[in-house]
């Protein structure tokens, strides 16, 4: 039986580590099929991640048939590139595989720039890992990229997993979930928390989001019965009292949401479990929000994005008006939820007048948290296609380019991470907005830190120090 080491690493000093449930799901499938001995190594849990990885590779390098699996996001791509080279140097005979959102959205570019990765998994790895481990011919396996005679071959996609209920729950023992910091559900004192995914994909195609492309324009949902089984398992085996639902959008189906809420109420778990999820202003009315509150939901994230109606409908592709947002916020406040509203500026065609409308709407929002972001460019998004079309990124742009116009740094490689998008805003306006957002985020992080009963090494390392408000007219 082959040894398989699945590796996770993020790149930010600025976030708390969370269990990589995707790797946990993959480990469960491998265990279920009896195809290997799996260990999950989350480097985010270690002060010296490179030293830890080296020790793990040294322990395996005398074995044959060892597989190292890396999960790549757009944020950690440079780190994964470096880790794959390090593994190849320490264990030349091993096989290195890589999956994740960035590999799915940019497979050819990734394989060209990461020569030590043998196999790229495109799409849902649970669908591809079984035929791969059964030693089938790579050319016959859908949903992978591989190397042959010095060339990179991209096979056709494998198609979506249409029945998520058929997948085993993430292997939380392999994830060692007890090692992760317990983050309270906002607005509660529930600290024995866990995370769950109940959908894959999002039916909407917002201009800044890659989810629509990543999941082949399809949204697949777990059944309420299957969701309840996992909730009950988390209560029984891990004694949790809070759950973070990490879906891009929890309320995809009103019928499913209502059924789940009623099951939580009927089972009595609504009195024990507090939970958190993301919604849209047009996905839940007052009656549904009230039912969610009865079922234990205590905290919501609402993507507001912009305060300019024309920008929201014609550019953001959100199809939600500021009036709808304000109505939803009033309902949420009336019902007593903790609320986080997110905003983004520097869209295509956005002017300072539009930015000021967004800032004015944000100022009127009565919510516990309201983070503000500058637009970033991700693969598979309309923003990326617009940036290439307008010449902000070259047509032959590589995500592994040494010259990426960004402010954020990978904490391991010290390279810039995500390209920033600037269209009609002048350099001076953009700089002022950046300084203002830095000051706002600094205040937010201190407020969050006061509520968390622990500190993570490096938490303050990249905090901005400018506290001035530099946006005229605000």
C-alpha positions as CSV (number, residue, x, y, z in Angstrom):
1,X,0.0,0.0,0.0
2,X,1.4,3.4,-1.0
3,X,2.2,6.2,1.4
4,X,0.4,9.4,0.6
5,X,1.3,12.7,2.3
6,X,-1.2,15.5,1.6
7,X,0.2,19.0,2.2
8,X,-1.5,22.3,2.9
9,X,0.1,25.7,3.3
10,X,-1.2,29.2,3.1
11,X,0.8,32.4,2.6
12,X,-0.5,35.0,5.0
13,X,0.5,36.0,8.5
14,X,-2.7,37.8,8.5
15,X,-5.2,34.9,9.0
16,X,-5.8,32.2,11.4
17,X,-5.2,28.6,10.3
18,X,-8.3,26.5,9.5
19,X,-8.6,22.8,8.7
20,X,-8.3,22.2,4.9
21,X,-11.5,20.3,4.5
22,X,-10.8,19.6,0.8
23,X,-7.8,17.5,1.8
24,X,-9.8,15.9,4.5
25,X,-12.4,14.8,1.9
26,X,-9.7,13.4,-0.4
27,X,-8.2,11.4,2.5
28,X,-11.6,10.0,3.3
29,X,-12.1,8.8,-0.3
30,X,-8.6,7.1,-0.3
31,X,-9.3,5.4,3.1
32,X,-12.7,4.3,1.9
33,X,-11.3,2.7,-1.2
34,X,-8.3,1.2,0.7
35,X,-5.8,2.7,-1.8
36,X,-3.1,4.1,0.5
37,X,-1.9,5.1,3.9
38,X,-2.8,8.8,4.1
39,X,-1.4,11.5,6.3
40,X,-2.3,15.2,6.2
41,X,0.4,17.8,6.9
42,X,-0.8,21.3,7.4
43,X,2.3,23.5,7.5
44,X,0.2,26.4,8.8
45,X,0.3,24.8,12.2
46,X,4.1,25.0,12.5
47,X,6.4,27.9,13.3
48,X,9.1,26.4,11.0
49,X,7.1,24.9,8.2
50,X,10.0,24.1,5.9
51,X,11.9,22.3,8.6
52,X,8.8,20.3,9.4
53,X,8.3,19.3,5.8
54,X,11.9,18.3,5.4
55,X,11.6,16.0,8.4
56,X,8.5,14.4,7.0
57,X,10.1,13.8,3.6
58,X,13.2,12.4,5.3
59,X,11.1,9.9,7.1
60,X,9.6,8.7,3.8
61,X,12.4,9.0,1.3
62,X,13.6,5.4,1.8
63,X,10.2,4.1,0.8
64,X,9.1,3.5,-2.8
65,X,5.9,4.6,-4.4
66,X,5.5,7.6,-2.1
67,X,3.0,10.3,-3.3
68,X,3.1,13.9,-2.2
69,X,-0.1,15.8,-2.8
70,X,-0.1,19.7,-2.8
71,X,-3.2,21.9,-2.8
72,X,-2.7,25.1,-4.9
73,X,-4.7,28.3,-4.6
74,X,-3.8,31.5,-6.5
75,X,-2.5,32.9,-3.2
76,X,-0.1,30.0,-2.4
77,X,1.1,29.2,-5.9
78,X,4.7,30.4,-5.5
79,X,5.0,28.5,-2.2
80,X,3.7,25.3,-3.8
81,X,6.1,25.8,-6.7
82,X,9.0,26.1,-4.1
83,X,7.7,23.1,-2.0
84,X,7.5,20.8,-5.1
85,X,11.1,21.6,-6.0
86,X,12.2,21.0,-2.4
87,X,10.4,17.6,-2.3
88,X,11.9,16.6,-5.7
89,X,15.4,17.4,-4.4
90,X,14.9,15.5,-1.2
91,X,13.0,12.5,-2.7
92,X,13.7,12.2,-6.4
93,X,11.9,8.9,-6.9
94,X,8.6,10.2,-5.4
95,X,5.5,11.2,-7.4
96,X,4.2,14.8,-6.8
97,X,0.6,15.6,-7.6
98,X,-1.2,18.9,-7.2
99,X,-4.9,20.0,-7.2
100,X,-6.9,22.9,-6.0
101,X,-8.6,26.0,-7.5
102,X,-5.6,27.4,-9.2
103,X,-4.6,24.2,-10.9
104,X,-8.2,23.8,-12.1
105,X,-8.4,27.3,-13.6
106,X,-4.9,27.6,-15.0
107,X,-3.5,24.0,-15.5
108,X,-1.2,24.6,-18.5
109,X,0.5,27.7,-17.1
110,X,0.9,25.9,-13.7
111,X,2.4,22.7,-15.2
112,X,4.8,24.8,-17.4
113,X,6.1,26.8,-14.5
114,X,6.2,24.0,-11.9
115,X,8.3,21.3,-13.6
116,X,8.5,19.2,-10.5
117,X,4.7,18.5,-10.4
118,X,4.1,15.2,-12.2
119,X,0.3,15.2,-12.3
120,X,-2.2,18.1,-12.1
121,X,-5.8,17.4,-10.9
122,X,-8.4,19.5,-12.7
123,X,-11.7,19.8,-11.0
124,X,-12.9,17.6,-8.1
125,X,-10.0,15.5,-7.0
126,X,-12.3,12.9,-5.3
127,X,-13.5,12.0,-8.7
128,X,-10.0,11.5,-10.2
129,X,-7.9,10.1,-7.3
130,X,-9.3,6.6,-7.4
131,X,-8.5,5.8,-11.1
132,X,-5.1,7.5,-10.6
133,X,-4.2,5.3,-7.6
134,X,-5.4,2.2,-9.3
135,X,-2.5,2.8,-11.7
136,X,-4.5,3.3,-14.8
137,X,-2.9,4.8,-17.9
138,X,-2.8,8.7,-17.4
139,X,-4.0,9.2,-20.9
140,X,-7.2,7.4,-20.0
141,X,-8.0,9.4,-16.9
142,X,-10.2,12.4,-17.4
143,X,-9.5,15.5,-15.4
144,X,-5.7,15.4,-15.1
145,X,-2.7,17.1,-16.7
146,X,0.5,15.1,-17.1
147,X,3.8,15.0,-18.8
148,X,4.7,12.7,-21.7
149,X,7.8,12.8,-23.9
150,X,8.6,16.3,-22.7
151,X,5.1,17.6,-23.5
152,X,2.3,18.6,-21.2
153,X,-1.0,16.8,-21.9
154,X,-4.3,18.2,-20.6
155,X,-7.0,15.6,-20.7
156,X,-10.7,16.4,-21.0
157,X,-12.5,17.3,-17.8
158,X,-14.0,14.6,-15.7
159,X,-17.4,16.2,-15.2
160,X,-18.9,17.1,-11.9
161,X,-19.8,14.9,-8.9
162,X,-23.6,15.2,-9.1
163,X,-24.3,13.4,-5.8
164,X,-22.4,15.1,-3.0
165,X,-24.2,12.9,-0.5
166,X,-22.2,9.9,-1.8
167,X,-18.9,11.4,-0.6
168,X,-17.7,10.4,2.9
169,X,-17.4,13.2,5.4
170,X,-13.9,14.9,5.7
171,X,-11.4,12.8,7.7
172,X,-11.2,15.1,10.7
173,X,-9.0,12.7,12.6
174,X,-6.4,12.9,9.8
175,X,-6.8,16.7,9.9
176,X,-6.2,16.7,13.6
177,X,-8.9,19.4,14.0
178,X,-8.1,19.7,17.8
179,X,-4.9,21.4,16.9
180,X,-6.6,24.4,15.3
181,X,-7.6,27.6,17.2
182,X,-11.2,27.7,18.1
183,X,-12.8,30.9,16.7
184,X,-16.1,31.9,18.3
185,X,-19.2,32.3,16.2
186,X,-19.7,36.1,15.9
187,X,-22.2,37.4,18.4
188,X,-22.0,34.3,20.6
189,X,-19.7,32.7,23.2
190,X,-19.7,29.4,21.2
191,X,-16.0,28.5,20.9
192,X,-16.0,24.7,20.2
193,X,-16.5,25.3,16.5
194,X,-16.2,23.4,13.3
195,X,-16.4,24.1,9.6
196,X,-18.6,22.5,6.9
197,X,-19.2,22.8,3.2
198,X,-22.7,22.0,2.0
199,X,-22.5,23.1,-1.7
200,X,-20.0,23.3,-4.5
201,X,-20.3,26.2,-6.9
202,X,-22.5,29.3,-7.1
203,X,-25.3,30.0,-9.5
204,X,-24.2,33.6,-9.9
205,X,-21.4,35.0,-12.0
206,X,-20.1,38.1,-10.2
207,X,-17.4,39.9,-12.1
208,X,-14.7,39.4,-9.4
209,X,-15.4,35.7,-8.5
210,X,-13.9,32.6,-10.1
211,X,-16.4,30.1,-8.5
212,X,-18.7,30.1,-11.6
213,X,-15.8,29.0,-13.8
214,X,-14.1,26.7,-11.3
215,X,-17.3,24.6,-10.9
216,X,-18.2,24.5,-14.6
217,X,-21.1,26.9,-14.1
218,X,-23.0,24.3,-12.0
219,X,-24.0,24.4,-8.4
220,X,-24.4,21.0,-6.6
221,X,-26.0,20.8,-3.1
222,X,-26.0,18.3,-0.3
223,X,-29.3,17.2,1.0
224,X,-30.6,18.5,4.3
225,X,-30.6,14.9,5.7
226,X,-26.9,14.5,4.8
227,X,-26.1,17.9,6.3
228,X,-27.8,16.9,9.5
229,X,-25.8,13.6,9.7
230,X,-22.5,15.6,9.6
231,X,-23.8,18.1,12.2
232,X,-24.8,15.2,14.5
233,X,-21.4,13.6,14.0
234,X,-19.6,16.8,14.9
235,X,-21.7,17.1,18.1
236,X,-21.2,13.4,19.1
237,X,-17.5,13.0,18.3
238,X,-16.1,16.6,18.8
239,X,-18.6,18.2,21.2
240,X,-19.0,21.2,19.0
241,X,-21.4,24.0,19.8
242,X,-20.8,26.2,16.7
243,X,-20.5,25.6,13.0
244,X,-19.1,27.8,10.2
245,X,-20.8,27.0,6.9
246,X,-18.1,27.9,4.4
247,X,-20.2,27.8,1.2
248,X,-19.9,30.7,-1.3
249,X,-23.6,31.0,-0.8
250,X,-25.5,29.0,1.7
251,X,-29.1,29.9,0.6
252,X,-28.9,28.5,-2.9
253,X,-32.3,26.8,-2.5
254,X,-35.0,28.2,-0.3
255,X,-36.6,24.7,0.0
256,X,-33.4,23.1,1.1
257,X,-32.7,25.9,3.6
258,X,-36.2,25.6,5.1
259,X,-35.9,21.8,5.4
260,X,-32.5,22.0,7.1
261,X,-33.7,24.7,9.5
262,X,-36.8,22.7,10.5
263,X,-34.7,19.6,11.0
264,X,-32.4,21.6,13.3
265,X,-35.4,22.8,15.3
266,X,-37.1,19.4,15.5
267,X,-33.9,17.7,16.6
268,X,-33.3,20.2,19.4
269,X,-29.9,21.0,18.0
270,X,-30.9,24.6,17.4
271,X,-30.7,25.1,21.1
272,X,-27.1,23.8,21.3
273,X,-25.6,24.8,17.9
274,X,-25.0,28.4,16.7
275,X,-24.1,28.7,13.1
276,X,-22.7,31.2,10.6
277,X,-23.2,31.4,6.8
278,X,-23.1,33.7,3.7
279,X,-26.2,35.1,2.0
280,X,-27.2,37.5,-0.8
281,X,-29.6,40.3,-0.3
282,X,-32.0,38.7,-2.7
283,X,-31.6,35.1,-1.4
284,X,-33.5,35.4,1.9
285,X,-36.6,37.4,2.9
286,X,-37.7,38.2,6.4
287,X,-39.6,35.0,7.0
288,X,-36.7,32.8,5.9
289,X,-34.3,34.8,8.0
290,X,-36.6,34.4,11.0
291,X,-36.7,30.6,10.5
292,X,-32.9,30.6,10.2
293,X,-32.6,32.4,13.5
294,X,-34.9,29.9,15.2
295,X,-32.7,27.1,13.8
296,X,-29.6,28.5,15.5
297,X,-28.1,30.8,12.9
298,X,-26.5,33.8,14.7
299,X,-24.2,35.4,12.2
300,X,-24.3,36.3,8.5
301,X,-22.0,37.7,5.9
302,X,-23.6,39.8,3.2
303,X,-21.7,40.8,0.1
304,X,-22.8,44.4,-0.6
305,X,-19.8,45.2,-2.9
306,X,-20.9,48.7,-4.2
307,X,-23.2,51.6,-3.4
308,X,-23.6,52.6,-7.0
309,X,-26.8,51.1,-8.6
310,X,-25.5,51.3,-12.2
311,X,-22.2,49.8,-11.3
312,X,-23.9,46.9,-9.4
313,X,-26.2,46.0,-12.4
314,X,-24.0,46.7,-15.4
315,X,-20.5,45.9,-14.1
316,X,-20.5,43.8,-10.9
317,X,-23.3,41.6,-12.4
318,X,-24.7,41.3,-8.9
319,X,-28.3,42.3,-9.9
320,X,-29.0,43.7,-6.5
321,X,-29.8,47.3,-5.7
322,X,-28.7,49.3,-2.6
323,X,-32.4,49.6,-1.6
324,X,-32.6,45.7,-1.5
325,X,-29.4,45.7,0.6
326,X,-30.8,48.2,3.1
327,X,-34.1,46.3,3.4
328,X,-32.2,43.1,4.1
329,X,-29.9,44.8,6.6
330,X,-32.9,46.2,8.5
331,X,-34.5,42.7,8.7
332,X,-31.2,41.2,9.9
333,X,-30.8,43.9,12.6
334,X,-34.4,43.5,13.7
335,X,-33.9,39.7,14.2
336,X,-30.7,40.3,16.2
337,X,-28.1,38.6,13.9
338,X,-24.4,39.5,14.0
339,X,-23.7,40.9,10.6
340,X,-20.6,41.4,8.4
341,X,-21.1,43.4,5.2
342,X,-18.3,43.3,2.6
343,X,-17.4,46.1,0.1
344,X,-15.0,46.3,-2.9
345,X,-13.8,49.3,-4.9
346,X,-11.9,49.8,-8.1
347,X,-14.2,48.0,-10.5
348,X,-14.0,48.5,-14.3
349,X,-15.3,52.0,-15.1
350,X,-15.6,53.0,-11.5
351,X,-14.9,56.7,-10.7
352,X,-14.3,58.5,-7.4
353,X,-17.9,59.7,-7.4
354,X,-19.0,56.0,-7.5
355,X,-16.4,55.1,-4.8
356,X,-17.9,57.9,-2.5
357,X,-21.4,56.4,-3.0
358,X,-20.0,53.0,-1.8
359,X,-18.3,54.7,1.2
360,X,-21.4,56.6,2.0
361,X,-23.5,53.4,2.0
362,X,-20.9,51.6,4.1
363,X,-21.1,54.5,6.6
364,X,-24.9,54.1,6.9
365,X,-24.6,50.3,7.5
366,X,-25.3,49.3,11.1
367,X,-23.4,46.1,11.3
368,X,-20.7,44.6,13.5
369,X,-18.1,44.4,10.7
370,X,-17.8,45.9,7.3
371,X,-14.4,45.1,5.6
372,X,-13.4,47.1,2.5
373,X,-11.2,45.7,-0.2
374,X,-9.5,46.8,-3.4
375,X,-10.3,44.8,-6.5
376,X,-7.9,41.9,-7.2
377,X,-7.5,39.8,-10.3
378,X,-8.1,36.1,-10.1
379,X,-7.9,33.5,-12.9
380,X,-11.3,32.5,-14.5
381,X,-12.9,35.9,-13.7
382,X,-14.4,38.5,-15.9
383,X,-12.0,41.0,-14.2
384,X,-9.1,38.9,-15.5
385,X,-10.5,38.9,-19.0
386,X,-11.1,42.7,-18.8
387,X,-7.5,43.3,-17.6
388,X,-6.1,41.4,-20.5
389,X,-8.4,43.0,-23.0
390,X,-7.4,46.5,-21.8
391,X,-3.8,45.7,-21.7
392,X,-3.4,45.9,-18.0
393,X,-2.0,42.3,-18.2
394,X,-0.2,41.0,-21.3
395,X,-2.0,38.4,-23.4
396,X,0.6,35.9,-22.6
397,X,0.4,36.7,-18.9
398,X,1.7,33.9,-16.6
399,X,0.6,33.6,-13.0
400,X,4.2,32.8,-12.2
401,X,5.5,36.1,-13.6
402,X,8.1,37.9,-11.6
403,X,6.4,41.2,-12.3
404,X,2.9,41.2,-10.7
405,X,1.4,44.6,-9.8
406,X,0.4,43.8,-6.2
407,X,0.9,44.9,-2.6
408,X,0.5,41.6,-0.8
409,X,3.6,39.4,-0.2
410,X,3.9,35.6,0.1
411,X,5.3,35.2,3.6
412,X,7.6,32.3,2.4
413,X,8.9,33.4,-1.0
414,X,8.5,37.2,-0.4
415,X,7.0,37.5,-3.9
416,X,3.9,39.5,-4.7
417,X,0.7,37.4,-4.8
418,X,-2.4,38.8,-6.5
419,X,-2.5,41.4,-9.3
420,X,-4.4,44.5,-8.4
421,X,-7.0,46.0,-10.8
422,X,-7.0,49.8,-11.4
423,X,-9.1,51.3,-14.3
424,X,-10.3,54.9,-14.2
425,X,-9.0,55.9,-10.8
426,X,-5.9,58.0,-11.0
427,X,-2.7,56.8,-9.3
428,X,-3.2,59.5,-6.6
429,X,-6.8,58.5,-5.9
430,X,-5.8,54.8,-5.8
431,X,-3.0,55.5,-3.4
432,X,-5.3,57.5,-1.1
433,X,-7.9,54.7,-1.2
434,X,-5.2,52.1,-0.4
435,X,-4.0,54.1,2.6
436,X,-7.6,54.6,3.8
437,X,-8.4,50.8,3.5
438,X,-5.2,49.9,5.3
439,X,-6.2,52.2,8.2
440,X,-9.7,50.7,8.3
441,X,-8.3,47.1,8.2
442,X,-5.9,47.8,11.0
443,X,-8.8,48.9,13.3
444,X,-10.8,45.8,12.3
445,X,-8.0,43.4,13.1
446,X,-7.4,44.9,16.5
447,X,-11.1,44.6,17.2
448,X,-11.2,41.0,16.1
449,X,-8.0,40.2,18.1
450,X,-9.6,41.4,21.3
451,X,-12.3,38.8,20.9
452,X,-9.9,35.8,20.4
453,X,-8.3,34.3,23.5
454,X,-5.0,33.5,21.9
455,X,-2.3,35.0,19.7
456,X,-0.6,33.6,16.6
457,X,3.1,34.2,16.0
458,X,3.6,36.8,13.2
459,X,0.0,38.2,13.6
460,X,1.2,41.8,13.5
461,X,4.0,41.4,11.0
462,X,2.3,42.9,8.0
463,X,-0.2,45.2,9.7
464,X,-0.2,48.7,8.1
465,X,0.6,51.6,10.4
466,X,-1.1,54.6,8.6
467,X,-4.2,55.7,10.4
468,X,-5.1,58.8,8.5
469,X,-8.3,59.2,6.5
470,X,-7.1,60.5,3.2
471,X,-10.2,60.2,1.0
472,X,-11.6,63.6,0.1
473,X,-15.3,64.1,0.4
474,X,-15.8,61.1,2.8
